[in-house]
Amino acid sequence: MDIERAKEIVDSPEYITVTYNGTPVHIDQIFESAPYAEVRYENGSVTNALVKELKEERSVH
């Protein structure tokens, strides 16, 4: 994922599924000075992840 798409997801009123290393996460914030995002796992733990390693899971209809 690129930084611009990550920002769009953070600002979106819709829930967009994002994964990091195959695990669903919520993007809490994007760091403007580095290509990292703070992400939160479903269990509440938080980590910093390279934005390029985040994957948007697209729904298939």
N, C-alpha and C positions, 0 to 999 in steps of 0.2 A: 504494500500500500504506500502511496505517497503522502507527504505531509498535508497537502491541500485536501485530499479525500478524508484523512483522519480528522481535520478541522471540521469538515462538513458533517461528519458523523457525530462529533461532539456537539455541534450546534443543532442537529436535527431533532425535531419533536418526536420523530418516529423511533422505535427500537430497531436498531440495525445490529445483527449478530456479527461479532468480530471474534476471531480466535487468535491466540498466541501459542505457538507450538502445539496446535490441535486442541487447546482448551479454551472454552468460551471466557471472554473477559469484557469488562466495561472500560472504555477509555475515560479516565478522569480528567487528564489535561495533556496538552502538547507543550513541550519545551521548545520555545522559539530559537534558543541559542544552540540547540543540538538536535540531532535527528531522533530524539527519544520521546516516548509518551509514558505517562504514569498510567498503569492499568491495574484494575481490581478484579481479582478472581471471584467466583461465586461464593467461596468460603470467607470472603472478606480480606484476604491477604492482598498486599499491594506490592508491585514491582515496577521497575522501569524497563521498557522494552524498546528495541529499535523499531521505529515506525515501519521500516521496510519489511520487517518480519511479521507484522500484523496482517491478517487475512480477513477480508470481508466475505462472509458466507452469503451468497446470493440465493434467494428463494427460487425454486423451480415451480412454475404454475402450469 
